[in-house]
Amino acid sequence: MNLRKFFLLLCLCLTIAIIIVGCATTSSTGVFSSGEDTYTIIVSSNSFNEDLGALHKTAYQEANDFCQSKGKVFQPVAAKINSSKRGTGVSFELKFRALNPDDPDYKRPDLETVPDVKVDVKSQ
């Protein structure tokens, strides 16, 4: 293989890799209020190949940073994974409280698991 063909093949492979990597993006809503001392953050990826651990880590880190910036402590309340109906991505939703360190509600977290599907059984 001559040098020119090698260079063209290398450019083609790099272009394809950039397109594939560039199409997968992660975004965050940022922290928003969802009640008294209660906040929510949603971190999304437009790719199912996204590591869910990375989405969790991003959400928890942003929530923790938010609480520390207010002189509060982070207390998780509920976590939920949502997948897109069109099969184009996944998101992680974290609800948490920003509490004073001496708040009686600041304790070992007991996260509420939110089901993806709810099934109602009716007896006849």
Buried (B, 14 or more C-beta within 10 A) or exposed (E): EEEEEEEEEEEEEEEEEEEEEEEEEBEBBEBEEEEEBBBBBBBBBBBEEBEEEEBBEBBBEBBBEBBEEEEBBBBBBBBBBBEEEEEEBBBBBBBBBBBEEEBEEBEEBEEEEEEEEEEEEEEE
